[in-house]
Amino acid sequence: MSIGKITSVSVTGPSTLNLQWDDGRHGQIDLSAIIAAHPALGSLANADVFAGVAISPDGWSIEWPGEYDFGSTQLRRWADEQAGETMPAAAFRQWMEGHAMTLDAAAVALGLSRRMIAYYLSGEQPVPKTVMLATLGYERMKAA
């Protein structure tokens, strides 16, 4: 599946954007954790700087002029993850139950903390694409 160009972006909160792609997909992305985790993005914590977001001339990214840019594919991944569409909590639970895993066993299998597994199960945190892919890898290893 090819991710398209960004057709609109608007600021909906202190670190939150609403985006639309040319395939009709809409997504809201909260960048607060990403900004907090990367000191180089610190100026985006300033509401005036964050509000300066624009679509790049070619439509393949959003940018803060003279500052930063995020590509369409990465933004779509974040939007899907944050919407719980990459791997819904119910699908994660089903994966665990299908392998008779406890929180501890799933944590060991995926290289995560028990607490993070609990967050994914409860839906408190979205399951990232990397974890979804790790569950698929686990399936393949078990089938081999």
Secondary structure, 3 states (H helix, E strand, C coil): CCCCCEEEEEEEECCEEEEEECCCCEEEEECHHHHHHCHHHHHHHCHHHHCCCEECCCCCEEEECCCEEEEHHHHHHHHHHHCCCCCCHHHHHHHHHHCCCCHHHHHHHHCCCHHHHHHHHHCCCCCCHHHHHHHHHHHHHHHC
